[in-house]
């Protein structure tokens, strides 16, 4: 187990380094950070000065290593817009995004897992067809449009829920609904296929032969085994959800990391954008690492891979 | 006695007819998906012929003209007109072109990248496979929308930039699927036979591996196409997709957002078009998978 864990952690670090290099190269070579810092009222000479002060003339790899060194010390650079350290700005924003994301994931699981269990227990039944229909339709609805539709219905036609900001629990309903429905189809499909293959196994036949109630067979025996791959899937979905929060947060005006990213891109605030992209990727790497560890702890077969 | 004799032939007949019928005809989702996609394709191709107005022509007198089924709507602007008085139906028809160009273009770009990586990983295995898997995991860790937004903002928004960016970001599923199939194909007898005959790796890939992957590639391509269409719309909605006067459906929704209180149809109409196109593409992909794999969707 320790061996496996060390190997996975090493891979995760390598991955984080690689992804951060890619995004760094992309954002800092495509944009002109010196011109962005100097602002629109600057001359070419100003930009040249800044380029020398910040070392933007150095080879990319040198700049990147310097940046990594700073990041490791907790210094993500200064925001060009807020004129203060990026690390101070994004922490509270990430807390908001993660909060909405966790609610959304719980909501998605609460709907999708029971639906998947039922669909897997009675394949090709009415409930299976209905669940599949919901999944297919759900996958095709663009989230930003769905968000606007919900605003039209619940904030304008029947004004019962607020359409923007965060304050009371009512503010969370619509964003959580939009973010959550997005990951429902995948969770439901995986639960369904997991249940179908679990229900065909010998231990289920034994459990049934021993006269256990159907509820115990389904939830204590079949679902437990079907749920293992759900750990990986839901952690990946959570990562995608956070990254997808850009859209939802901008529609509902939620002061989270996604909205900050969108605004920073519009303001050409490159250090903030770079830091946010890094944090979103790191979060994903960390999540999948945790999921792998959890899987390995629960299922010894996974450690052999 | 006579009853039994009389009732058997039709039953047999029906079973036989079902056997003779091609498999795709029995799949409702596939037919619906194909129909939707073909309709969109025809809309896009013949937009210049069918569109009642110029999609860019502004007419301030018909600003916010409601659709024909609303009070005060007229057949002149069947789906109404937007905040600049541009005919909504015409913009919708031309918008199909953008969605399809993005969808197909992205699927081709990402398909080439993903298939190359996937085949190399599956065929050579070992170190090559490890490196490829590393790339795939790295790609999955990158937040697609965020990076696409940043790239479009930095390189300037245009149809080509959006298409290439999405193509460079969405190849992971292609790589995973082709890798898995190539691993299976690699140990097949016909591949070994070709190797013994002295065929080069490139020849084996071209003549033995690729033809057997086509089915899967087509399925993944439709799913990626749907994803690219949604992403383009989302990017345009956020103001960093295709540039403004173009009638992208995402951009139309974004422009309609300001009128959400009084003209909600400005949002619902392009949204329905987007939903139907994505639904159709997904249905087609799911249907193709169902009829080409023996186990179907299980």
Interface residues (C-beta under 8 A of the other chain):
Chain A: X11 X14 X15 X16 X18 X19 X22 X23 X26 X27 X30 X31 X123 X132 X136 X137 X139 X140 X141 X142 X143 X144 X145 X148 X149 X151 X152 X156 X193 X196 X236 X239 X242 X243 X244 X246 X247 X250 X258 X261 X262 X265 X266 X268 X273 X276 X277 X280 X281 X284 X285 X288
Chain B: X29 X134 X137 X138 X140 X141 X142 X143 X144 X145 X146 X147 X149 X150 X151 X153 X154 X155 X226 X230 X233 X234 X237 X238 X239 X240 X250 X253 X257 X260 X261 X264 X267 X268 X271 X274 X275 X278 X279 X282 X283 X286 X297 X298
